[in-house]
Amino acid sequence: MTSAKWFGGILLAIAAGLASQLAAQVQTDVPPLVAGAKSVMVEHIKVHGTALEGNLEGDAADRDVFVFLPPSYAQEKSRRYPVVYALHGYSIGAEQWTHEIHVPETIEGAFAQGAKEMIVVLPDSKTLHNGSMYSSSVTTGDFELFIAHDLVAYIDAHYRTIPERQSRGIVGHSMGGYGATRIGMKHSDVFGSLYIMSPCCLSPRPAGSMNPEIAKSLEALKTPADSEGLPFFARATLASAAAWSPNPKNPPLYLDLPTKDGTPQPDVFAKWAANAPLAFVDQYIGSLRRYRAISIDVGDQDGLRADTVKLHEVLDKYAIANSFEVYSGTHTSKVADRFQNHVLPFFGQTLCFQASCQERYLVVARCAEMWLRMRRVPRIFPIAK
């Protein structure tokens, strides 16, 4: 358990509540099919990531992406749609993510039950060590910018979207929940609504003792291929190091490990701590205030519950409106049900479904700003730009 306490953030619930096995990623309850649900169209495409070019790990810059087009898309040729970007967790890719949240069935079910129709996009962010952490690194590439810029630009250019931040939502689960939190804080100029599901890696992890067997196995690696047989937490440690402590002068893995000769390296832990959302959230309060809506959820049997509660409490402390729910379930047991019956309805209620929404919002906001200035009352909400 020492290594779990040390690494704590990466899918801790799988290790503590289910099992530290890859199979646990797809152990999720399947919502019943909704009678009369209309079919969505699925496109499996490749999207080139300029932000991923030249990464030292050799991860592909052309990424698999699944695009789910609503039932009316083919018939209503002049209609434009909001877009939801859904980020997968650690150790799986986009294709496995489709099975975990049981799409397209859950998307079809959500629409059949009244959620407004939207485009849903599932990008692949799996890397050499099974996860990009949706971070910016010369070793893995800049997955944060890939999602927030390259992918969004491609989808807007190739599909009938409403290309405004008020019409874009971002959601993620586990590592994807971390990604939605991180990208959401830093790119509120791109996204207008935010949903965070059981996020990992929120808290800084202090330097401390590491399981000596894991430390020894990591320090013994000679080639990237040697990592393929490592256990779950060892590989997750490599993924974290590649994302948060990259080192272009340290081949062949191009990263700095958190231990050297079995001794914890405080400088590496400091870099990891700098990437913990609970450590940097205070710098992005203005950004978070721009969101039309924020929702957070986590299972009552999820090992990530405590940190998720802390994130909710930070938003409450700053009076940032957010909905928060602790539901009955483990880390993965309800993710498909949540996606159909909570995530998509949330975006159906909070995204802009008309091209004129942005213009109306600006007019109302600026009128309110003028009114407040005349009354000499401090402004308590941001003006979208």
Beta strands, then each sheet from edge to edge (+ up, - down):
strand 1: 41-48
strand 2: 62-69
strand 3: 83-87
strand 4: 119-123
strand 5: 136-137
strand 6: 141-142
strand 7: 168-173
strand 8: 193-197
strand 9: 259-260
strand 10: 263-264
strand 11: 293-299
strand 12: 323-327
sheet 1: 1+ 2- 4+ 3+ 7+ 8+ 11+ 12+
sheet 2: 5+ 6-
sheet 3: 9+ 10-
end
